[in-house]
């Protein structure tokens, strides 16, 4: 006798090890069907809000351009003379349409690619995850000229250097080829995980002040004249409730099959 869920078939009377392997494979297949609520490869004005701190377009601004290492057309930000340029995208409505909740939930992820160029001493470039009021819940960024040549995180525990992934570069030679794929995952109890190019950071006690993240901000504070910074490929993926139901359903069938075999 066989059962099929999400294109996966397995024998109810199969051996326990094979059956559990089949359940695991089906769970992975179900997760792969997760709905991506936001997938932006290339800048779109829809949903993005641009802000700068000076009305002088020579001091801060945004533009679009192709950049090595990032697919498609990217957002570019420039800022000098002590000014800041930023782009903010709210994914609250998109999340709500899929999950019924307008903030990032447990096991839901935000991913973005960044390509950093040279950054003047004291300049800062990075991303922030915020609530709907624009309050930062999490930031990761690089500070130009800092003695610790690595990205930093700033969360409920304050600022610290990241540990684990290699994000150390020779700042003076950056030419926007120092690309990073940043992946943030919200966990239970205000905890989170973070990876750079697939390598998780090993910092301990990672937590945000509140689990109400609903938007992302890409910012360039005073990187310097001609030091453009880029971002692209924003992806927000929820953890669909259906996956939980499928896991439970398949586990139940597995247990039934194992009991049936033992009592046959």
Buried (B, 14 or more C-beta within 10 A) or exposed (E): EEBEBBEBEBEBEBEEEEBBEBBEEBBEBBBEEBEEBBEBBBBEEEBBEBBBBBEEEEBBBBEEEEBEBBEEBBBBBBBBEEBBBBBBBBBBEBBBEBBEEBBBBEBBBBBBBBBBBBBBEBBBBBBBBBBEEEEBBBBBBBBBEBEEBBBBBBBBBEEBBBEEBEBEBEBEEBEBEBBBBBBBBBBEEBBBBBBBEEEEBEBEEBBBBEBBBBBBBBBBBBBBEEBBBBBBBBBBBBBBEBBEEBBEBBEEBBEEBBEEBEEE
